[in-house]
Amino acid sequence: MIDPFDSYKMYNALKLHFETDGYDAIKYNYKSNASPKAFMRRKDKYFFAKLAKKYDTELLTYYVSNFKAGVGYVGDMINESGEKNYKDHKRIQESIHRVFSVDINIILQETEDFDKLFNSEQGQLPLVVKLWLREEISLETVVILNAILGFVKRETNNIKDTIMWPDIERKITKYTPFVSFNPDKCKILLRKGFTSSQ
């Protein structure tokens, strides 16, 4: 079983990963400057112990699902909302290609113009990002499309929004390593969706 300090170290590394630009939890193998002494001083030690005991081998997934949902404090993860974030995340991960296929159909109802989806027009966010922000498609679909097409980095210089975009770009980029999918299968689904709509 994962001990409370290891639970805290994992949380700390993921917090740095999702909330800062310079740290990559995977690259640094979830190591951070967390010390046992600092951990023992925390008033919320109990939360890390409780989550470690309950989720054990699924703890990483639990933390990722909550950071993905924008929950940054462990005390806000240890409730029904945190559990829902975890279950929703697991459901999407377990049927990632089906979710992607459904989302492509939703995207096609919005526009059949491929370029319009991924390009920033007049400094605006790309349409595919707007669809995600409106909760019409999943973040996973945006991550997959970006992995295939690389539109996030390409469009960054064209997007005039300096308030929301840096956080959106960070979330897409930082969440990418945690999305497991078959690129070839997704390319086929994407091609099939757009060619059948022509």
NORZIKA-V158199 format. One record per backbone hydrogen bond with DSSP energy under -0.5 kcal/mol. NH is the residue of the N-H (numbers start at 1). CO is the residue of the C=O. Records with the same first field share a line. If there is no record, write none. Layout:
NH = CO ; CO
//
This chain:
7 = 3
8 = 4
9 = 5
10 = 6
11 = 7
12 = 8
13 = 9
14 = 10
15 = 11
16 = 12
17 = 13
18 = 14
19 = 15
20 = 16
25 = 23
28 = 24
29 = 26
30 = 25
31 = 28
39 = 35
40 = 36
41 = 37
42 = 38 ; 39
45 = 42
47 = 44
48 = 44
49 = 45
50 = 46
51 = 47
52 = 48
53 = 49
54 = 50
55 = 51
56 = 51 ; 52
58 = 55
59 = 56
62 = 58
63 = 59
64 = 60
65 = 61
66 = 62
67 = 63
68 = 64
69 = 65
70 = 67
71 = 66
72 = 70
76 = 73
77 = 74
78 = 74
79 = 77
83 = 79
84 = 80
85 = 81
86 = 82
87 = 83
88 = 84
89 = 85
90 = 86
91 = 87
92 = 88
93 = 89
94 = 90
95 = 91 ; 92
96 = 93
99 = 95
100 = 96
101 = 97
102 = 98
103 = 99
104 = 100
105 = 101
106 = 102
107 = 103
108 = 104
109 = 105
110 = 106 ; 107
111 = 107
114 = 112
117 = 113 ; 114
118 = 114 ; 115
119 = 115
121 = 119
122 = 120
124 = 121
127 = 116
128 = 117
129 = 126
130 = 126
131 = 127
132 = 128
133 = 129
134 = 130
135 = 132
136 = 131
137 = 131
142 = 138
143 = 139
144 = 140
145 = 141
146 = 142
147 = 143
148 = 144
149 = 145
150 = 146
154 = 150
155 = 151
156 = 152
157 = 153
158 = 155
159 = 155
160 = 123
161 = 123
167 = 164
168 = 164
169 = 165
170 = 166
171 = 167
172 = 168
173 = 169
174 = 170
175 = 171
176 = 172
178 = 175
179 = 176
180 = 178
181 = 179
183 = 181
186 = 182
187 = 183
188 = 184
189 = 185
190 = 186
191 = 187
192 = 188
193 = 189
194 = 190
195 = 191
196 = 192
197 = 193
198 = 195
//
